Amino acid sequence: MNTVLYINPKGVVYETRAFSKADIAELVSDYGLESLSSGDRQFDFWFTPTTRRCQRRVNRTATGLLQSATGFTARNVPLLRGGVVVATHDADGDLDGLSWEQLDRLARMSRSLTARDHRILTRRSNRADARLRRRPATPDALQPETADRRETVRH
């Protein structure tokens, strides 16, 4: 059994189990799974590049954790959206569970962001979320709908 962390779109962190990449895809509720690894190649962040409309907000918890686990700065860390799974891999590259030491390390890293980093990430996240609210979800929403014309029917 592989212990992984699932960070839901609102940023709540759950410890759960995943046996394969298909389980991870099911957790993040989408396919087209992609991953980023930490600088020391100890942690894998699994996410989907495109998410459903309800999950398109920036996942601030996962983005902050990605920044603290990699060499990214608050200005250039990729903004992760929707659900994110944090796991690790074995020497063959197959999915592996997080150990207690790795879970403790992730907890310490999540507290290592400075107030300045939080401020920059919050500003970037707010801007990205505002752009999503302004942009329509579908191309059909760009064209105004014509009013329904009702014809009177006599019986």
QUIQUIRA-V621236 format. One line per field, one symbol per residue. phi: phi as a letter, one per 40 degrees, with the letter a starting at -180 (. if undefined). psi: psi as a letter, one per 40 degrees, with the letter a starting at -180 (. if undefined). burial: 1 if it has 16 or more other ideal C-beta (glycine too) atoms within 10 Angstrom, else 0. A space follows every 50 residues. Layout:
phi = ???
psi = ???
burial = ???
This chain:
phi = .bcbbbbcdcgcbbcababaccccdcccfabgcbabbcdcgcbbbcabcb bcdcbccccccccccccccbccbccbccccbgcbbbabbcccgcdbcccc ccccccccccccccccdccccccccccccccccccccbcccccccccccb bcbbb
psi = hhhihhhideehhihaihdidddddddefiifhiiiiidefdihhhihdh iidefeihgdddddddddeaeiiddehhhhiaihhhaiiadeeihiihid ddddddddddeehiddddddddddddddddddddhididdedhhhiihhh ihhh.
burial = 01111111101010000100001110110100101101000011111100 10001111111111111111000100101111111111100000111100 01001100100010001001100110001000000000000000000000 00000
